[in-house]
Amino acid sequence: MTDTTNQAASAGTVPATAKCVIIGAGIVGNCLVGHLSRLGWTDMVQIDKGPLPNPGGSTGHASNFIFPTDHSKEMAFLTLESQRQYVDHGLNNTSGGIEVARKPERLEEFKRRMTSAKAWGIDSRLVTPAEIKELVPFINEEILLGGFYTPSVSCVDSLETGTQMRNEAVAKGALQVFANTEVLDIETEDGPGGPTVKAVVTNKGRIECEYVAIACGVWSPRIAKMAGANIPLTPAVHQMADVGPIDILQQSGKEVAYPIVRDMDTYCYERQTAGSMEVGSYAHRPIFMHPDDIPSNDESALSPTELPFTADDFDQQFEEAIDLMEMLGEAEIRYAINGLLSLTPDANPVLGETVEVRNLWSAAAVWIKEGPGIAQIVAEWMTYGYPHLCDPHSTDISRFYPHEKTEHHILARCAEHFNKTYGIVHPREQWASQRGMRRSPFYAREEALGAVFFDARGWERPQWFESNAKLVDKFPEAFTPRQHEWDARWWSPITNAEHLQMRESVGMVDLTAFNEFDITGPGAMAYLQYMCVNNVDVAVGRSVYTPLLTQHGGFRGDLTIQRLGTDHFRIITGAFDGGRDNYWFRRYMPTDGSVTFTDMSQGICTLGVWGPNAEKTMAKIVTDQSKPYDVSQTGFPYGAVREVLIDGVPCIMFRISYVGENGWEIYTNMEHGLRLWDTIAEAGKEFDIIPVGIGVYAITGRIEKGYRLMGAELESEYNPVEAGLARPKVKSADFMGKAEYMKARDEQPAAIMCTLSMDSQRCAAGYDRFPTGGNEPILTLDGERILDAKGRVSRVTTAGAGPSVGKYLLLSYLPPQHAVEGTKLQVMYMNECYPVTVERASATPLFDPDDSRMKS
Amino acid sequence: MRILVCVKRVPAPGARINIAADGQAVDTAFLGFTMSPHEECAVEEAVQLVERHGGEATVLTLGPSEADEQLRYAASLGVARAVLLPITGPDWDPQRTASAITAAITDLEAADGAFDLILFGNESADSGGFQVGIRVAHALGRPMVNGIKGIDVDGDTLRARREADVGVEVYEVPMPAVLGVKEGINLPRYPTLKGRLASKKVDVAQVVPQAEAGGQQMVRLLPAAEQVSATVILGRGPDAAAAVVDMLQEIGVLK
């Protein structure tokens, strides 16, 4: 297709006004203008500082291949949707692809990939070295142990796909395009909701506009900074060399005749490009560049993102490539670059409206494989307020806390994960860099108790305590040995022992990573009624648990809100959603000044105290000034929020539980925290109080109670009815997503959140396995994938031991025909199937189903 | 044949060349480096001559220690030996460079015998002084022809060709001789992966050069006047035909 935008592209000046300016004409920017135009947007202007059709960004030198399997649901969806769109454009060249193993642990990873492929409906199979040789006759199969073959792996034309999408918007009259147009500034104006986009200033004039979308890849941070916003990513080098000519490839007469090979254990790939082979690597040292230092198109020998090849960094990969394909040794190095791509602190894309500037959108993908899908969800997000394609939980720009958006953090984390691009990354894997960034006041005590700390968005949270190791002997029934190293990695049997000790007596849990947001002012109640599904108009001193919905009626959040005064509410939410919830509440605040939002999180620490002896423990130390406080269920009922003194420390106690036990979340100022910890530890001594890790709080205690977690069970694709969280009545006040929610209540749910147990965990090798909760598919007894009426796949959202129920438990949505208690199904884990039983087809907990332990 | 090729490490710039603030050098902050295109052809010619006639090629450069990269690049193409005359600071002037290279050649020849042929690029890609090769040849008392686009070896005699305004000039030169090679004499090969890996193992001899400064001094570099090329769109589709015809007549393609 010819480029019909050249005429506009070379026009002299930009229009004075536009509805939306899209900056960047790579795969994402081009697909974004196309998708926006399909959703009805008009009056758009797209600019790029480079020429068209290849303005010189990462798209221009991309390897353009797609391996669809990903362990992350969101990334798998975005990749599969992108591949589907490339097919739509007729620019998806299916070549097949093989990931090959040189090391035994890689074969294990391939079993995991088979499982993820099954979950997402991707046809893949494990292949022997001989079978690899049949598919790729020039490979040295003698150094290989096996492979993971996916026939649908493809090579795409990202430049032409983008051009077609751009042209589509131009042809509709929805878009004007300006190439060779550089952004000099993004103007904002202060408004009641914070700074808002006003205009984009370019070297060809100023465009006053309502929306700006930044889709300029490696330059994103630089452009965002012009508006006072932050898109946390860094340009990083990915080395590649095109070597040839090679006879067998030339003789194929095709662009890609042989499957693409990913040599996983050397972090390299070999991809045919007509008569030569492209060898690319993620094995070299991390090489970063500041966005301000990227040369201009004029200054670049090739293009701004094709930097001079530093051969020394690649020599080892050349040697390994020759080991794999001897013919490469005689091939000539015809083109070799240090290609720039975007890396983000957690390796996921960065999408959504920036938290700093209204109507300024980030559309920063990492790879070509996900570009069109990302453009689609950003377009939907801009149009509907939230995407429809899939929940953007792991790509949402507002997930980051301020310290995670510093160059220091970005570079440290990117340096850590770059070499894991082809790595084997455990679902529970912990970061090594940037640790100790946020510590609760209890940290010193926890460290002394042998806490094994996991990172929770910068917080150091004890996952378990080595000081509790002796309890493993006390509860031998809870100890199920995990023979396979993978199952035992980042895990300890101490978690099960802590769980049982808490259920037997009392435990204390550091919950300082919680976020607390105060909503105050005369409009607070009405505003929160609009944001929340459940009625927040409760008595002062009471609380409410509530889902937050998207405009489309899917889950956007779930949290508790305490009413501390007539016009004073406190939102309590978790570490992993704090950033997203912070943004969401601020985004929809009334702009008339009737509501004030205050993030209290930095000043408040939280300790959970739970167990049958929690009440006795707290009764010793809680006072109302000098009088003992009645902490009985009568005096201090479930759901109540009270200001108290604990050994003189002013605290707020909230009777609630996420582990199914009687007790409280206790909040105090950070500076009082250590004294609070010591006081409770001392008071609980006679009950053998123990510190309890997040392993219990987030997994074992939670799963026995069937409690749902945002980002796992709760996603925007699902509604409260399906999640089993719909209350019998609906409040009269309007709220976001209400219409869709009411509709969902009238319909038969397409899927129901269920608790399943594993009937047997015994693998073919004769020992027990323990799924990690990483999207393992639930299968029929015939081994078929289960899809609901909306096309959503049944997969494990959380997995974990239930020490008190003596079962290994899984949470999964199931369609109604399977969501029947007693139904027998299977779960696939590491490419083996295990029998499971549906234990609960509702939110009713498996442990203590009537909640008597919490409420009596 | 024993052949020596002299090369120079130069930046590989884009369309626009940035000059450092002091005007004394090209700003190479984000540039890669290469050898001059004429020299790439000289290296290729040396490798081909050795392939045809046997013997050994050596590559030599005077430059910063990073010029090791260019020596190994030559080695990756088939040059067997490499010599670095390391200097620090700004480039040496042509006279001083030639003097140092002459001294180094004298030492190399004293140790291993004379080079039958010494190849230079016609001129360097950055400073373009057109001097070093001629000065070295003169100092060594050997015949020298510049602008060479073809070399044939016949016994002890070289036949070297270069393009003239009309036709081709052919020189017969007795060996040992010095030639300045021009781009177009051949199509330089790319290194193979094996060549690249082998070049890592080549022992680069280092001899710290000693030479007096010559008479030429650089005052400062100035950017060339920017060439503005405006694109005029004559029209689109069939409607553009008349304007295209007018333009073709204007530039004399159509009468």
Interface residues (C-beta under 8 A of the other chain):
Chain A: N6 Q7 S10 V243 D293 I294 P295 S296 N297 D298 E299 S300 A301 L302 L307 P308 F309 A311 D315 F318 E319 A321 I322 L328 G329 E330 A331 E332 I333 R334
Chain B: A12 P13 G14 A15 R16 N18 A29 F30 L31 G32 F33 E69 R189 Y190 P191 T192 L193 K194 R196 L197 K200 T231 I233 R236
